[in-house]
Amino acid sequence: MREIPSVEPFDAVVGRLILMYLPDPAGVLRSLCRLVRRGGVLAFQEPSWLPVLALSAGLPLWSACSSLIVEAFQCSGVDAEMGPALYGIFLAAGLPAPTMHMDVLLGSEPDFARGIHDILCSLRPQMERFKLKLATLGDFDTVPARLHAEAAASKSVAPFVAVVGAWCRKPYDPDEKTGMPS
Ligand SMILES: C[S@@+](CC[C@H](N)C(=O)[O-])C[C@H]1O[C@@H](n2cnc3c(N)ncnc32)[C@H](O)[C@@H]1O
């Protein structure tokens, strides 16, 4: 991402669930900013799992799945709380303070439960590599059905990963922000 060629400045740089994987997100944001025209937009969405952990506290299987996912991210060097960290990342990149908000999808239907299982499936190799306690979930293949049953029995909704959005415009005045990338 640091090597994207640019003939003309872009109107916007938009990214979702990407800075969380990078060792130097502020450095990448700073270099991406150089590709954007003054007045152009920089907008990113990154996750926060803390609301999921809090909101699933009364749903043991949902809670166990979410905890394992967060543990797998942490072991892999991925920042599962990149969403709230976006504020500091924008400032560290020399950008203005971003406008931010957070969305948490809630649900209990079978497709909703399968979303969590999909994340578990994609992280399963990392969970096995780091010897995380996958067995605490019971039979892996029946996790989606049991997630759905647990939410249905509780007569409530379960949370999906929270998505935090942050955006700002590249300042027009080069002196507006000290250290602004040119
Ligand atoms: C969770 S996916 C998000 C994909 C898409 N932005 C979306 O929101 O659906 C994470 C993406 O980041 C990419 N990625 C991870 N580390 C990267 C890196 N160091 N450089 C470039 N891409 C990377 C992966 O290949 C993957 O496509």
The ligand as an SDF file (V2000), in Angstrom:
LIG
                    3D

 27 29  0  0  0  0  0  0  0  0999 V2000
  -10.6920   -8.7380    6.5160 C   0  0  0  0  0  0  0  0  0  0  0  0
  -10.1350   -8.5120    4.8770 S   0  0  0  0  0  0  0  0  0  0  0  0
  -10.9960   -7.0380    4.4420 C   0  0  0  0  0  0  0  0  0  0  0  0
  -11.2830   -7.0010    2.9790 C   0  0  0  0  0  0  0  0  0  0  0  0
  -12.1670   -5.8170    2.5030 C   0  0  0  0  0  0  0  0  0  0  0  0
  -11.4970   -4.5490    2.7130 N   0  0  0  0  0  0  0  0  0  0  0  0
  -13.5070   -5.8520    3.1890 C   0  0  0  0  0  0  0  0  0  0  0  0
  -13.7650   -5.0220    4.0710 O   0  0  0  0  0  0  0  0  0  0  0  0
  -14.3110   -6.7270    2.8520 O   0  0  0  0  0  0  0  0  0  0  0  0
   -8.4920   -7.9930    5.1370 C   0  0  0  0  0  0  0  0  0  0  0  0
   -7.7230   -7.7320    3.8680 C   0  0  0  0  0  0  0  0  0  0  0  0
   -6.4640   -7.1600    4.2040 O   0  0  0  0  0  0  0  0  0  0  0  0
   -5.4820   -7.6560    3.3440 C   0  0  0  0  0  0  0  0  0  0  0  0
   -4.1650   -7.4640    3.9630 N   0  0  0  0  0  0  0  0  0  0  0  0
   -3.7600   -7.9050    5.1620 C   0  0  0  0  0  0  0  0  0  0  0  0
   -2.4880   -7.5090    5.4170 N   0  0  0  0  0  0  0  0  0  0  0  0
   -2.0850   -6.7730    4.3250 C   0  0  0  0  0  0  0  0  0  0  0  0
   -0.8810   -6.0860    3.9720 C   0  0  0  0  0  0  0  0  0  0  0  0
    0.1720   -6.1070    4.7720 N   0  0  0  0  0  0  0  0  0  0  0  0
   -0.8430   -5.4370    2.7920 N   0  0  0  0  0  0  0  0  0  0  0  0
   -1.9100   -5.4170    1.9680 C   0  0  0  0  0  0  0  0  0  0  0  0
   -3.0740   -6.0640    2.2490 N   0  0  0  0  0  0  0  0  0  0  0  0
   -3.1570   -6.7380    3.4160 C   0  0  0  0  0  0  0  0  0  0  0  0
   -5.8850   -9.1170    3.1670 C   0  0  0  0  0  0  0  0  0  0  0  0
   -5.3430   -9.6560    2.0080 O   0  0  0  0  0  0  0  0  0  0  0  0
   -7.4160   -8.9970    3.0600 C   0  0  0  0  0  0  0  0  0  0  0  0
   -7.8090   -8.7960    1.7400 O   0  0  0  0  0  0  0  0  0  0  0  0
  1  2  1  0
  2  3  1  0
  2 10  1  0
  3  4  1  0
  4  5  1  0
  5  6  1  0
  5  7  1  0
  7  8  2  0
  7  9  1  0
 10 11  1  0
 11 12  1  0
 11 26  1  0
 12 13  1  0
 13 14  1  0
 13 24  1  0
 14 15  1  0
 14 23  1  0
 15 16  2  0
 16 17  1  0
 17 18  1  0
 17 23  2  0
 18 19  1  0
 18 20  2  0
 20 21  1  0
 21 22  2  0
 22 23  1  0
 24 25  1  0
 24 26  1  0
 26 27  1  0
M  CHG  2   2   1   9  -1
M  END
$$$$
